[in-house]
Amino acid sequence: MDSGADYSIFPNEVAEELRLDLGHASSWSFSGTTGKLQDAKLAEVSLAVLKENDLDHAFELRAVSAFCDTFRLAGGVLLGQNGFFSHFKTTFYQALNRFEIAQ
């Protein structure tokens, strides 16, 4: 579990599925997931946290997120401090590999 990312980071495939045009998006460089410098594009997107039934939205917010063609991580996303965790009170249960969020 990692909460140290500045922005939420997604693989480029997610941007493609969402049909995001990243052609004029701002560039952002980061390191930490591979040990090497990686380049990403930043875009404001809507993020939704689903309820336990996996259908209804518990929370929805707009956040600047990064999309990177070299980003690979089990689970597919790295949630960031800016725009995600900054909106919530967060409790981490590291031994259980889970966390809880509340507004």
Secondary structure, DSSP 8 states (H G I E B T S, - for coil): -----SSEEEEHHHHHHTT---TT-EEEEE-SSSSS-EEEEEEEEEEEEE-TTSSSEEEEEEEEEEEETT---TTS-B--TTTTGGGSEEEEEGGGTEEEEE-
